[in-house]
C-alpha cells in the first residue's frame, strides 16, 4: 500500500516535470546530453570518494534519462537519430561513471577492485552490444536480468550504503546477461529447444511485427511518433 502511494506520487511529479519541459519546448537531445554531463559529475564525485553525493547526482542523471524519450513522444519529435544519440550517450555515461570508481579504488591501492570494475565495464558494454548484434539476426533479444536500469539502481544503492559488494554483483550478473543472450540467440537461430527460449514469447511477437511494418525508409522530414525510435540497447 505504501509503495503504491509512493509510486503514484512519483508518477504525478514525473508528469508535471514532463509538462513543464514540453511547454518550454526543450529539445529531447539536449536532455540526453544533460544526463551525460551529470554522469561526468557523478564520476568526479566517485573519484573523490563522495559516494552519497554521487548517489544523489546519479538519481538526477537517471531522471534526465527517463524524461528525454517521454518529452520526445509528447512533442512528436522522436527521430531515429534521437534513439541513436541516446544509446551512444548511455554507453559513454556508463563507462565514465565506472572510470570514476576505478580512480577511487586505484587511489586506495585496491587493485582487486580496479580489475573488478574493469570487468563491470566489459559486461556493461557487451550487454548492449550482444543485444544489438543479436537483433540483426533474430527479431528480439531482450533477455537477461541485468540491463542498464538495474545497473543504475544497484549503483545508487551502493552509493548510499556500501559499494564493494555491489561491484561484485554487477560484474557477475552483467556478464551472465551477456552469456544468456549468446545462448538465447544460438537457440533461436538453430531452432533447438532450450531453457533460454522460455523468455519473452510476447516480446518476440512484437519484435517480429516491428520488423514487418517498421523497417521502411522515412521520407525527408518524417518523424517517428510512436517511440523515441528503435529500442535502446541496454
C-alpha positions, 0 to 999 in steps of 0.5 A: 500500500505504501509503495503504491502511494509512493509510486503514484506520487512519483508518477504525478511529479514525473508528469508535471516535470514532463509538462513543464519541459514540453511547454518550454519546448526543450529539445529531447537531445539536449536532455540526453546530453544533460544526463551525460554531463551529470554522469561526468559529475557523478564520476568526479564525485566517485573519484573523490570518494563522495559516494552519497553525493554521487548517489544523489547526482546519479538519481538526477542523471537517471531522471534526465534519462527517463524524461528525454524519450517521454518529452520526445513522444509528447512533442512528436519529435522522436527521430531515429537519430534521437534513439541513436544519440541516446544509446551512444550517450548511455554507453559513454555515461556508463563507462565514465561513471565506472572510470570514476570508481576505478580512480577511487579504488586505484587511489586506495591501492585496491587493485582487486577492485580496479580489475573488478570494475574493469570487468563491470565495464566489459559486461556493461558494454557487451550487454548492449552490444550482444543485444544489438548484434543479436537483433540483426539476426533474430527479431528480439533479444531482450533477455537477461536480468541485468540491463542498464536500469538495474545497473543504475539502481544497484549503483545508487544503492551502493552509493548510499550504503556500501559499494564493494559488494555491489561491484561484485554483483554487477560484474557477475550478473552483467556478464551472465546477461551477456552469456544468456543472450549468446545462448538465447540467440544460438537457440533461436537461430538453430531452432533447438529447444532450450531453457533460454527460449522460455523468455519473452514469447510476447516480446518476440511477437512484437519484435517480429511485427516491428520488423514487418511494418517498421523497417521502411525508409522515412521520407525527408522530414518524417518523424517517428511518433510512436517511440523515441525510435528503435529500442535502446540497447541496454 
